[in-house]
Amino acid sequence: MADKQIKLKVFTSQNELYMKMLLELRTKIGWSKDEKYGEPIFSIPFILTCAAALECALNDYIITHFSSENDELIPGYLSMSLRGKLTNIVPLLTDGQYKINTEHKTYKTLVELIRVRNRLVHNKSDYEECEGTVVTAENGDIHIKIPDEVNEKLDDYYLGVKPPIGRFQDALEDLYEKFLYARPKTNFPDNHFIVRVKHA
């Protein structure tokens, strides 16, 4: 009997791949819980991967939420800002029964991740006014000394993002644990991060 060809539609979800990448990257970097050890040069790639993982997860859950009859709604939701997707994913996937607690530490950290990601992706150099010192060396050469705090910015591999950088991955995992993996839509467990909507 000859093989028969059939047409399939396979959802190639990428968000789990990002989560695996983050675990491996964090291990290879060697960051402990407080990040006293490890390589700061990996901080920016790690942050950007965290942000990509967040957006990919939200996109995947938006896409899979809609049935084939409602797939015309997908482009509208996918075109929302990343913060808009984060804020609206809970009401969307719970039919308006729950919402994300915007005062919760996890939400605030994910919003910070989005803000930091936007700053890093659209980063621009700029001039900074500061007090310089004209220094004359013993041999008569003259140079201008820039303040130490300005020089430190030029060598800051964190680009002003306060460590620990791993907090972004921790918040992302909290989103998975307390919501994305904890669903179904009905009988959703109350916690301080995902809260029931109080209807009038």
MARBA-3410 file (N, C-alpha, C, O; in Angstrom, 1 decimal):
200
0.8,-1.2,0.0,0.0,0.0,0.0,0.9,1.3,0.0,1.8,1.4,0.8 ~ 0.6,2.2,-0.9,1.4,3.4,-1.0,1.1,4.4,0.1,0.0,4.4,0.7 ~ 2.2,5.1,0.5,2.0,6.2,1.5,1.1,7.2,1.0,1.0,7.6,-0.2 ~ 0.3,7.8,1.9,-0.7,8.8,1.6,-0.2,10.1,2.2,0.1,10.2,3.4 ~ -0.2,11.2,1.4,0.2,12.5,1.9,-1.1,13.2,2.4,-2.1,13.2,1.8
-0.9,13.8,3.6,-2.0,14.6,4.2,-1.5,16.0,4.5,-0.3,16.2,4.7 ~ -2.4,16.9,4.6,-2.1,18.3,5.0,-2.3,18.4,6.5,-3.3,18.0,7.1 ~ -1.2,19.0,7.2,-1.3,19.2,8.6,-1.1,20.7,8.9,-0.4,21.4,8.2 ~ -1.6,21.1,10.1,-1.4,22.4,10.6,-0.8,22.2,12.0,-1.5,22.0,12.9 ~ 0.5,22.4,12.1,1.2,22.2,13.3,1.6,23.5,14.0,2.2,24.3,13.3
1.3,23.7,15.2,1.7,24.9,15.9,3.1,24.8,16.5,3.3,23.9,17.3 ~ 4.0,25.5,15.9,5.4,25.4,16.3,5.7,26.4,17.4,6.4,27.5,17.1 ~ 5.3,26.2,18.6,5.4,27.1,19.7,6.9,27.2,20.1,7.7,26.2,20.2 ~ 7.3,28.5,20.2,8.7,28.8,20.5,9.0,29.2,21.9,10.1,29.3,22.4 ~ 7.9,29.5,22.7,8.1,30.1,24.0,8.8,29.1,25.0,9.6,29.6,25.8
8.6,27.8,24.8,9.3,26.8,25.7,10.8,26.8,25.4,11.7,26.6,26.3 ~ 11.1,27.0,24.1,12.6,27.1,23.7,13.3,28.2,24.4,14.4,28.1,24.8 ~ 12.6,29.4,24.4,13.2,30.6,25.1,13.5,30.3,26.6,14.5,30.6,27.1 ~ 12.5,29.6,27.2,12.7,29.3,28.6,13.9,28.4,28.8,14.6,28.5,29.8 ~ 14.0,27.4,27.9,15.2,26.5,28.0,16.5,27.3,27.8,17.5,27.1,28.5
16.5,28.2,26.9,17.7,29.0,26.6,18.1,29.8,27.8,19.2,29.9,28.2 ~ 17.1,30.4,28.5,17.3,31.2,29.7,18.0,30.4,30.8,18.9,30.8,31.4 ~ 17.5,29.2,31.0,18.0,28.3,32.0,19.5,28.0,31.7,20.3,28.0,32.6 ~ 19.7,27.6,30.5,21.1,27.3,30.1,22.0,28.5,30.1,23.2,28.4,30.6 ~ 21.5,29.6,29.7,22.3,30.8,29.7,22.7,31.2,31.1,23.8,31.6,31.4
21.7,31.2,32.0,22.0,31.5,33.4,23.0,30.6,34.0,23.8,31.0,34.8 ~ 22.9,29.3,33.7,23.9,28.3,34.2,25.3,28.6,33.7,26.2,28.6,34.4 ~ 25.4,28.9,32.4,26.7,29.1,31.8,27.3,30.4,32.3,28.5,30.5,32.4 ~ 26.5,31.4,32.5,27.0,32.7,33.0,27.6,32.5,34.4,28.5,33.1,34.8 ~ 27.0,31.6,35.2,27.5,31.3,36.5,26.9,32.2,37.6,27.5,32.4,38.6
25.7,32.8,37.3,25.1,33.7,38.2,24.6,32.9,39.4,23.8,31.9,39.2 ~ 24.9,33.3,40.6,24.3,32.7,41.8,23.0,33.6,42.0,22.7,34.4,41.2 ~ 22.3,33.3,43.1,21.1,34.0,43.3,21.3,35.5,43.4,20.5,36.2,42.9 ~ 22.4,35.9,44.0,22.6,37.4,44.1,23.6,37.9,43.0,23.9,39.1,43.0 ~ 24.0,37.0,42.1,24.8,37.4,41.0,26.2,38.0,41.4,26.7,38.9,40.7
26.7,37.5,42.5,28.0,38.0,42.9,29.1,37.4,42.0,30.2,37.9,42.0 ~ 28.8,36.3,41.4,29.7,35.6,40.6,29.2,35.6,39.1,28.0,35.7,38.9 ~ 30.0,35.4,38.2,29.6,35.3,36.8,30.1,36.4,36.0,30.8,37.3,36.4 ~ 29.6,36.4,34.7,30.1,37.4,33.7,29.1,38.5,33.4,28.1,38.2,32.9 ~ 29.4,39.7,33.8,28.4,40.8,33.5,28.2,41.1,32.0,27.2,41.7,31.6
29.2,40.6,31.2,29.1,40.9,29.8,27.8,40.2,29.2,27.3,40.6,28.1 ~ 27.3,39.2,29.8,26.1,38.5,29.4,24.8,39.1,29.8,23.7,38.7,29.5 ~ 24.9,40.2,30.6,23.7,40.8,31.2,22.7,41.3,30.1,21.5,41.0,30.2 ~ 23.2,42.0,29.1,22.3,42.6,28.1,21.7,41.5,27.3,20.5,41.5,27.0 ~ 22.5,40.5,26.7,21.8,39.4,26.0,20.8,38.6,26.8,19.8,38.2,26.3
21.1,38.5,28.1,20.1,37.8,29.0,18.8,38.6,29.1,17.8,38.0,29.0 ~ 18.9,39.9,29.3,17.7,40.7,29.5,16.9,40.7,28.2,15.7,40.5,28.2 ~ 17.6,40.8,27.0,16.8,40.8,25.7,16.2,39.4,25.5,15.1,39.3,24.9 ~ 16.9,38.3,25.9,16.3,37.0,25.8,15.0,36.9,26.7,14.1,36.2,26.3 ~ 15.1,37.4,27.9,14.0,37.4,28.8,12.8,38.1,28.2,11.7,37.6,28.2
13.0,39.3,27.6,11.9,40.1,27.0,11.4,39.3,25.8,10.2,39.3,25.5 ~ 12.3,38.7,25.0,11.8,37.9,23.8,10.9,36.7,24.3,9.9,36.4,23.7 ~ 11.4,36.1,25.4,10.6,34.9,25.9,9.2,35.4,26.4,8.2,34.7,26.2 ~ 9.2,36.6,27.1,7.9,37.1,27.5,6.9,37.3,26.3,5.8,36.9,26.3 ~ 7.4,38.0,25.3,6.6,38.4,24.2,6.2,37.1,23.4,5.0,37.0,23.0
7.1,36.2,23.3,6.8,34.9,22.5,5.7,34.2,23.3,4.7,33.6,22.7 ~ 5.8,34.1,24.6,4.8,33.3,25.4,3.4,34.0,25.3,2.4,33.3,25.0 ~ 3.4,35.3,25.4,2.1,36.0,25.3,1.5,35.8,23.9,0.3,35.6,23.8 ~ 2.3,36.0,22.9,1.8,35.7,21.5,1.3,34.3,21.3,0.2,34.1,20.7 ~ 2.1,33.3,21.8,1.7,31.9,21.6,0.3,31.7,22.3,-0.6,31.0,21.7
0.1,32.2,23.5,-1.1,32.0,24.2,-2.3,32.7,23.6,-3.4,32.3,23.6 ~ -2.0,33.9,23.0,-3.1,34.6,22.3,-3.5,33.8,21.0,-4.7,33.6,20.8 ~ -2.5,33.3,20.3,-2.8,32.6,19.0,-3.6,31.3,19.4,-4.5,31.0,18.7 ~ -3.1,30.6,20.4,-3.8,29.3,20.7,-5.1,29.5,21.3,-6.0,28.6,21.3 ~ -5.4,30.6,21.9,-6.7,30.9,22.6,-7.8,30.9,21.6,-8.9,30.5,21.9
-7.6,31.5,20.5,-8.7,31.7,19.5,-8.8,30.4,18.6,-7.9,29.9,18.2 ~ -10.1,30.1,18.5,-10.4,28.9,17.6,-10.2,29.4,16.2,-10.1,30.6,15.9 ~ -10.3,28.5,15.2,-10.1,28.8,13.8,-11.2,29.8,13.3,-11.0,30.5,12.4 ~ -12.4,29.7,14.0,-13.5,30.6,13.6,-13.2,32.0,14.0,-13.7,33.0,13.3 ~ -12.4,32.3,15.0,-12.1,33.6,15.5,-10.7,34.1,15.2,-10.3,35.1,15.8
-10.0,33.4,14.3,-8.6,33.8,14.0,-8.5,35.1,13.4,-7.3,35.6,13.3 ~ -9.5,35.8,13.0,-9.4,37.1,12.4,-9.1,38.1,13.6,-8.7,39.3,13.3 ~ -9.4,37.8,14.8,-9.1,38.6,16.0,-7.6,38.6,16.3,-7.1,39.5,17.0 ~ -6.9,37.6,15.9,-5.5,37.4,16.3,-4.6,38.6,15.9,-3.9,39.1,16.8 ~ -4.7,39.1,14.7,-3.8,40.3,14.4,-4.0,41.5,15.3,-3.0,42.2,15.6
-5.2,41.7,15.7,-5.5,42.9,16.5,-4.8,42.7,17.9,-4.1,43.7,18.4 ~ -4.9,41.6,18.5,-4.2,41.3,19.8,-2.7,41.3,19.6,-2.0,41.8,20.5 ~ -2.2,40.7,18.6,-0.8,40.6,18.4,-0.1,42.0,18.1,1.0,42.2,18.3 ~ -0.9,42.9,17.6,-0.4,44.3,17.3,-0.3,45.2,18.5,0.2,46.3,18.5 ~ -0.9,44.7,19.7,-0.8,45.5,20.9,0.6,45.6,21.4,1.5,44.8,21.0
0.9,46.6,22.2,2.2,46.8,22.8,2.5,45.6,23.7,1.5,44.9,24.1 ~ 3.7,45.3,24.0,4.0,44.2,24.9,3.4,44.4,26.3,2.9,43.4,26.9 ~ 3.4,45.6,26.8,2.8,45.9,28.1,1.3,45.6,28.0,0.6,45.1,28.9 ~ 0.7,46.0,26.9,-0.8,45.8,26.7,-1.1,44.3,26.6,-2.1,43.9,27.2 ~ -0.2,43.5,26.0,-0.5,42.1,26.0,-0.4,41.5,27.4,-1.2,40.7,27.8
0.6,42.0,28.1,0.8,41.5,29.5,-0.4,41.8,30.4,-0.9,40.9,31.1 ~ -0.9,43.0,30.3,-2.0,43.4,31.1,-3.3,42.7,30.7,-4.1,42.4,31.5 ~ -3.4,42.4,29.4,-4.7,41.9,28.9,-4.7,40.3,28.8,-5.8,39.8,28.5 ~ -3.6,39.7,28.9,-3.6,38.2,28.7,-4.5,37.5,29.7,-5.1,36.5,29.4 ~ -4.5,37.9,31.0,-5.3,37.2,32.0,-6.8,37.4,31.7,-7.5,36.3,31.7
-7.3,38.6,31.6,-8.7,38.7,31.3,-9.1,37.9,30.0,-10.2,37.3,29.9 ~ -8.2,38.0,29.0,-8.5,37.3,27.7,-8.6,35.8,27.9,-9.6,35.2,27.4 ~ -7.7,35.2,28.6,-7.7,33.7,28.7,-8.6,33.2,29.8,-8.8,32.0,29.9 ~ -9.2,34.1,30.6,-10.1,33.7,31.7,-11.5,34.2,31.4,-12.3,34.2,32.3 ~ -11.8,34.6,30.2,-13.1,35.2,29.9,-13.5,36.3,30.8,-14.7,36.4,31.2
-12.6,37.1,31.2,-12.9,38.3,32.0,-13.1,38.0,33.5,-13.5,38.9,34.3 ~ -12.9,36.7,33.9,-13.1,36.4,35.4,-12.0,36.9,36.3,-12.2,37.1,37.4 ~ -10.7,37.0,35.7,-9.6,37.3,36.5,-8.8,38.4,35.8,-9.0,38.7,34.6 ~ -7.9,39.1,36.6,-7.0,40.1,36.0,-5.7,40.0,36.8,-5.6,39.3,37.8 ~ -4.7,40.6,36.2,-3.4,40.6,36.8,-3.4,41.7,37.9,-3.9,42.8,37.6
-2.8,41.4,39.0,-2.6,42.4,40.0,-1.5,43.4,39.7,-0.3,42.9,39.8 ~ -1.8,44.6,39.3,-0.7,45.5,38.8,0.1,46.0,40.0,1.1,46.7,39.7 ~ -0.2,45.7,41.2,0.6,46.1,42.4,1.5,45.0,42.8,2.4,45.2,43.7 ~ 1.4,43.8,42.2,2.2,42.7,42.6,3.7,42.9,42.1,3.9,43.4,41.0 ~ 4.6,42.4,42.9,6.0,42.5,42.5,6.3,41.9,41.2,7.1,42.4,40.4
5.7,40.7,40.8,6.0,40.1,39.6,5.6,40.9,38.4,6.3,41.1,37.4 ~ 4.4,41.5,38.5,3.9,42.4,37.4,4.9,43.6,37.3,5.3,44.0,36.2 ~ 5.2,44.2,38.4,6.1,45.4,38.4,7.5,45.0,37.7,8.1,45.8,37.0 ~ 8.0,43.9,38.0,9.3,43.4,37.5,9.2,43.2,36.0,10.1,43.5,35.2 ~ 8.1,42.6,35.5,7.9,42.4,34.1,7.7,43.7,33.4,8.2,43.8,32.2
7.0,44.7,34.0,6.9,46.0,33.4,8.3,46.7,33.3,8.6,47.3,32.3 ~ 9.1,46.5,34.3,10.4,47.0,34.3,11.2,46.3,33.2,12.0,47.0,32.5 ~ 11.1,45.0,33.0,11.8,44.3,31.9,11.4,44.9,30.6,12.3,45.1,29.7 ~ 10.1,45.2,30.4,9.7,45.8,29.1,10.3,47.2,28.9,10.7,47.5,27.8 ~ 10.3,48.0,30.0,10.9,49.3,29.9,12.4,49.2,29.6,12.9,50.0,28.7
13.1,48.3,30.3,14.5,48.2,30.1,14.8,47.7,28.6,15.7,48.1,28.0 ~ 14.0,46.7,28.2,14.2,46.1,26.9,14.0,47.3,25.8,14.8,47.3,24.9 ~ 13.0,48.1,26.0,12.8,49.2,25.0,13.9,50.1,25.0,14.4,50.6,23.9 ~ 14.5,50.4,26.2,15.6,51.4,26.3,16.8,50.8,25.6,17.6,51.5,24.9 ~ 17.1,49.5,25.9,18.3,48.8,25.3,18.2,48.7,23.8,19.2,48.9,23.1
17.0,48.3,23.3,16.9,48.1,21.9,16.9,49.4,21.1,17.4,49.5,20.0 ~ 16.5,50.5,21.7,16.5,51.8,21.1,17.5,52.8,21.7,17.3,54.0,21.8 ~ 18.6,52.2,22.2,19.6,52.9,22.9,20.3,54.0,22.0,20.5,53.7,20.9 ~ 20.6,55.1,22.6,21.3,56.2,21.9,22.3,56.8,22.8,22.1,57.0,24.0 ~ 23.5,57.1,22.2,24.5,57.8,22.9,24.1,59.2,23.0,23.3,59.7,22.2
24.7,60.0,23.9,24.3,61.4,24.1,25.5,62.1,24.8,26.5,61.4,25.3 ~ 25.5,63.4,24.7,26.5,64.2,25.4,26.1,64.3,26.9,24.9,64.4,27.2 ~ 27.1,64.4,27.7,26.8,64.6,29.2,27.7,65.7,29.7,28.9,65.6,29.5 ~ 27.1,66.7,30.2,27.9,67.8,30.8,28.5,67.4,32.1,27.8,66.8,32.9 ~ 29.7,67.7,32.3,30.4,67.3,33.6,31.6,68.3,33.8,32.0,69.0,32.9
32.1,68.3,35.0,33.3,69.1,35.3,34.5,68.2,35.0,34.7,67.1,35.5 ~ 35.4,68.8,34.1,36.6,68.1,33.8,37.8,68.8,34.6,37.6,70.0,35.0 ~ 38.9,68.2,34.7,40.1,68.7,35.3,41.2,68.8,34.3,41.5,67.8,33.7 ~ 41.8,69.9,34.1,43.0,70.1,33.2,44.2,69.7,34.1,44.5,70.3,35.1 ~ 44.9,68.6,33.6,46.0,68.1,34.4,47.3,68.3,33.6,47.3,68.0,32.4
48.3,68.8,34.2,49.6,68.9,33.6,50.5,67.9,34.2,50.8,67.9,35.4 ~ 51.0,67.0,33.3,52.0,66.0,33.8,53.3,66.6,34.0,53.6,67.7,33.7 ~ 54.2,65.8,34.7,55.6,66.3,35.0,56.4,66.7,33.8,57.2,67.6,33.8 ~ 56.1,65.9,32.7,56.8,66.2,31.4,56.2,67.4,30.7,56.7,67.8,29.6 ~ 55.2,68.0,31.2,54.6,69.2,30.6,53.4,68.9,29.7,52.7,69.8,29.3
53.1,67.6,29.5,51.9,67.2,28.7,50.7,67.6,29.4,50.6,67.4,30.6 ~ 49.7,68.1,28.7,48.4,68.5,29.3,47.3,67.6,28.8,47.2,67.4,27.6 ~ 46.5,67.2,29.7,45.3,66.4,29.3,44.1,66.7,30.2,44.3,67.3,31.3 ~ 42.9,66.3,29.8,41.7,66.6,30.6,41.3,65.3,31.2,41.1,64.3,30.5 ~ 41.1,65.4,32.5,40.6,64.2,33.3,39.1,64.3,33.4,38.6,65.3,33.9
38.5,63.2,32.9,37.0,63.1,33.0,36.7,62.5,34.4,37.4,61.6,34.9 ~ 35.6,62.9,35.0,35.2,62.4,36.4,35.0,60.9,36.3,34.6,60.3,35.3 ~ 35.4,60.2,37.4,35.3,58.7,37.5,34.0,58.2,37.2,33.8,57.2,36.5 ~ 32.9,58.9,37.7,31.5,58.3,37.5,31.2,58.3,36.0,30.4,57.5,35.6 ~ 31.7,59.3,35.2,31.4,59.3,33.8,32.2,58.1,33.1,31.7,57.4,32.2
33.5,57.9,33.5,34.3,56.8,33.0,33.6,55.5,33.3,33.7,54.6,32.5 ~ 33.1,55.4,34.5,32.4,54.1,34.9,31.3,53.8,34.0,31.0,52.6,33.7 ~ 30.5,54.8,33.5,29.4,54.5,32.6,29.9,53.9,31.3,29.2,53.1,30.7 ~ 31.1,54.3,30.9,31.6,53.8,29.6,32.0,52.3,29.7,32.2,51.7,28.7 ~ 32.2,51.8,30.9,32.6,50.4,31.1,31.5,49.6,31.8,31.8,48.5,32.3
30.3,50.1,31.8,29.2,49.5,32.6,28.5,48.5,31.6,27.6,48.9,30.8 ~ 28.8,47.2,31.8,28.1,46.2,31.0,26.7,45.9,31.3,25.9,45.3,30.6 ~ 26.2,46.5,32.4,24.8,46.5,32.8,24.0,47.6,32.2,22.8,47.6,32.3 ~ 24.7,48.6,31.6,24.1,49.8,31.0,23.1,50.4,31.9,22.0,50.8,31.5 ~ 23.4,50.5,33.2,22.6,51.2,34.1,21.5,50.3,34.7,20.7,50.8,35.6
21.3,49.1,34.3,20.3,48.2,34.8,20.8,47.6,36.1,21.9,47.1,36.2 ~ 20.1,47.8,37.2,20.6,47.4,38.5,20.5,45.9,38.6,19.4,45.3,38.3 ~ 21.6,45.2,39.0,21.5,43.8,39.3,20.6,43.5,40.6,20.4,44.5,41.3 ~ 20.1,42.3,40.8,20.3,41.1,40.0,19.5,41.1,38.8,18.3,41.3,38.8 ~ 20.1,40.7,37.6,19.4,40.6,36.4,18.5,39.4,36.3,17.5,39.4,35.6
18.9,38.4,37.1,18.1,37.1,37.2,16.6,37.3,37.6,15.8,36.5,37.5 ~ 16.4,38.5,38.2,15.0,38.8,38.7,14.0,38.8,37.6,12.8,38.5,37.7 ~ 14.5,39.1,36.3,13.6,39.2,35.2,13.1,37.7,34.8,12.0,37.5,34.5 ~ 14.1,36.8,34.8,13.7,35.4,34.6,12.8,34.9,35.7,11.9,34.1,35.4 ~ 13.1,35.2,36.9,12.3,34.8,38.1,10.9,35.2,37.9,9.9,34.5,38.2
10.7,36.5,37.5,9.3,37.0,37.3,8.6,36.3,36.1,7.4,36.0,36.2 ~ 9.4,36.0,35.1,8.8,35.3,33.9,8.3,33.9,34.4,7.3,33.5,34.0 ~ 9.1,33.2,35.2,8.8,31.9,35.7,7.6,32.0,36.6,6.7,31.1,36.6 ~ 7.5,33.1,37.3,6.3,33.3,38.2,5.0,33.4,37.4,4.0,32.9,37.7 ~ 5.1,34.1,36.2,4.0,34.3,35.3,3.5,32.9,34.8,2.3,32.6,34.8
4.5,32.1,34.4,4.2,30.7,34.0,3.5,29.9,35.1,2.5,29.3,34.9 ~ 4.2,29.9,36.3,3.7,29.1,37.4,2.3,29.5,37.9,1.5,28.7,38.1 ~ 2.1,30.8,38.1,0.9,31.3,38.7,-0.2,31.5,37.7,-1.4,31.7,38.1 ~ 0.1,31.5,36.4,-1.0,31.8,35.5,-1.0,30.8,34.3,-1.9,30.0,34.1 ~ 0.0,30.9,33.4,0.0,30.2,32.2,-0.1,28.7,32.3,-0.8,28.1,31.6
0.6,28.2,33.3,0.5,26.7,33.6,-0.6,26.4,34.5,-1.0,25.2,34.6 ~ -1.1,27.4,35.3,-2.1,27.1,36.3,-3.6,27.2,35.9,-4.5,26.9,36.7 ~ -3.8,27.5,34.6,-5.2,27.6,34.1,-5.8,26.2,34.1,-5.0,25.3,34.2 ~ -7.0,25.9,34.1,-8.0,26.4,33.1,-8.7,27.6,33.5,-8.5,28.3,34.5 ~ -9.6,28.0,32.5,-10.4,29.3,32.7,-11.3,29.3,33.9,-11.5,30.3,34.5
-11.9,28.1,34.2,-12.8,28.0,35.3,-12.1,27.5,36.6,-11.1,26.8,36.5 ~ -12.6,27.9,37.7,-12.1,27.5,39.0,-10.6,27.9,39.1,-9.8,27.1,39.6 ~ -10.2,29.1,38.6,-8.9,29.5,38.6,-8.4,29.8,40.1,-9.2,30.4,40.8 ~ -7.3,29.2,40.5,-6.9,29.4,41.9,-6.6,30.9,42.2,-5.8,31.5,41.5 ~ -7.1,31.4,43.3,-6.8,32.8,43.7,-5.4,32.8,44.3,-5.0,31.9,45.0
-4.7,33.8,43.9,-3.4,34.1,44.5,-3.2,35.6,44.5,-4.1,36.3,43.9 ~ -2.1,36.1,45.0,-2.0,37.6,45.1,-1.6,38.2,43.7,-1.6,39.4,43.6 ~ -1.1,37.4,42.8,-0.7,37.9,41.5,-1.9,37.9,40.5,-2.0,38.9,39.8 ~ -2.7,36.8,40.4,-3.8,36.8,39.6,-5.1,36.8,40.5,-5.2,36.0,41.4 ~ -5.9,37.9,40.3,-7.0,38.1,41.2,-8.3,38.1,40.5,-8.4,38.4,39.3
-9.4,37.6,41.2,-10.7,37.6,40.6,-11.2,39.0,40.4,-11.0,39.9,41.2 ~ -11.9,39.2,39.3,-12.5,40.5,39.0,-13.8,40.6,39.8,-14.6,39.7,39.8 ~ -14.0,41.7,40.5,-15.2,41.9,41.3,-16.2,42.5,40.4,-16.1,43.7,40.0 ~ -17.3,41.8,40.1,-18.3,42.3,39.2,-19.4,43.1,40.1,-19.6,42.7,41.2 ~ -19.9,44.1,39.5,-20.9,44.9,40.3,-22.2,44.1,40.4,-23.2,44.6,41.0
END
